[in-house]
């Protein structure tokens, strides 16, 4: 049974395709960046920014807004793209990614773009836990979301934060694990396996849900369930595809952190444009 309305689902798919195009545009023009993990979270970011988060692009510092922390901050190309398409700054600015005079740096900087600053992997979830605790202590109703990579959760700090979040009953916190199974030099199982991911979060006392990252129905059901669940934080393990949407990038760890050349850029954009045309026609 569909959770997200069919029309809304179509609109989200169209926006997610545009977010992917923006991410590729940014990485290509920067001649560096992380396309693979950006493409794998494009659907989740689109859902959050266009359907879930209580935000106001005209007032990005609104005190009662929901917060999102990009713990996997190297996926900034997708993050910047969704912000641009949501109206925080012009889409054309995506072409300035990683330029020395641009506000769109390799990792988000809260002094120049909305959200939290991120850097070393593993730290973002601690920031999100602090925000969620602050909301509880001040009696605020805003919710906090954070997106982690499955390779990132090899970091010990992630589990310190997870333990603390449960100890403080932070049911206003949702952590999404982008489970695309690849990191810079291989599968996460080959490098330093964090599996079984769901069971680990359960062992740390979290409410755990598992979804496919390209299903807006499953996303909607999971995030609704997270709001209803009381007393514990929620972890959503999102099974995704690294490089999703660009066929030659899909499930290839080689696209973790390199930019496409001109020919590859054209091929990627042609493929995404074809997808967009098909979505808009149906």
Secondary structure, DSSP 8 states (H G I E B T S, - for coil): --SS-HHHHHHHHHHHHHHHHHHHHHHHHHT-S-HHHHHHTHHHHHHIIIII----GGGTT-TT--EEEESSGGGHHHHHHHHHHHTSS-GGGGGGTT-TT-S--SS--TTTSSS----STT-HHHHHHHHHHHHHHHT----EEEEEETTGGGSHHHHHHHHHHHHTT-TTEEEEEEE-SEETTEEHHHHH---SHHHHHHHTT-EEEEEETT-HHHHHHHHHHHHH--SS-EEEEEE--TTTTSTTTTT-GGGSS----HHHHHHHHHHHHHHHHHHHH-
